[in-house]
Amino acid sequence: MTSRAELFAFTCGQLTIPYGFLLEGAKGKITVPVPSYLTVHPRGRVLFDSGLNLALQTDVLGTMGERGVRGTAFHFAAGEEIAARLAAVAREPEAITHVVNSHLHCGHCGGNAQPPNADVLVQRREWEHARALPDDDAGYRKRDFDTGQRARLLDGEHNLFGDGAVVCFPTYGHTPGHQSLRVSTQNRGRSYLSVTSGDTLATRTRLNTVPARHQPV
């Protein structure tokens, strides 16, 4: 039997990036939100992606380096970090039990250290790819994901609590080990299935390129 879970959505700043980062062949730039999602389950509190590193509010160049700021603008003010977003819904960062990273680009794992007691769940192939890159890589910053927290490396689909309510599943493509999260919730007696997809389906235009038989209903 699937347990009841609650799902919260946050915006943790914005990024202005080349549109081609999200859609192959796209021209120009696009400003996108930096999302994070909290799932509250009877057996744990799960954060899907953690937003940007807090240091980016005060020192973008020092945090990202010259390669990291090339072509990218960070819009990230005080109060938009994941710890503040959690506090706004009366959830303490220390009470988060799991962080699931869709992938390890800086806009998705930069806040991992803010819930200090959480295990971090990431696909093994994503972790190994990120760790093998140089320290000055433009998208992967080791200070964001190599935080000393326990990393649980996944090999494919993972049913987090064993009841089907919170399930990690691979959506490789945007990065070598990208994953998404499937969450089952209930509201007023009705059941809902939500998918948080990281950068797999980051824009409506991208969704429209998916064949109709695969689109959500």
RAWO-V131160 format. One record per run of one state. SS is the DSSP state (a for helix, b for strand, c for the rest). FROM is the first residue (numbers start at 1). TO is the last residue. If there is no record, write none. Layout:
BEGIN
SS/FROM/TO ; SS/FROM/TO
END
This chain:
BEGIN
c/1/4 ; b/5/18 ; a/19/21 ; c/22/28 ; b/29/41 ; c/42/43 ; b/44/48 ; c/49/53 ; a/54/57 ; c/58/59 ; a/60/69 ; c/70/72 ; b/73/75 ; c/76/81 ; a/82/88 ; c/89/92 ; a/93/95 ; c/96/97 ; b/98/100 ; c/101/105 ; a/106/109 ; c/110/111 ; a/112/114 ; c/115/118 ; b/119/123 ; a/124/132 ; c/133/141 ; a/142/145 ; c/146/150 ; b/151/154 ; c/155/157 ; b/158/159 ; c/160/165 ; b/166/170 ; c/171/178 ; b/179/187 ; c/188/189 ; b/190/196 ; c/197/203 ; a/204/208 ; c/209/211 ; a/212/214 ; c/215/217
END
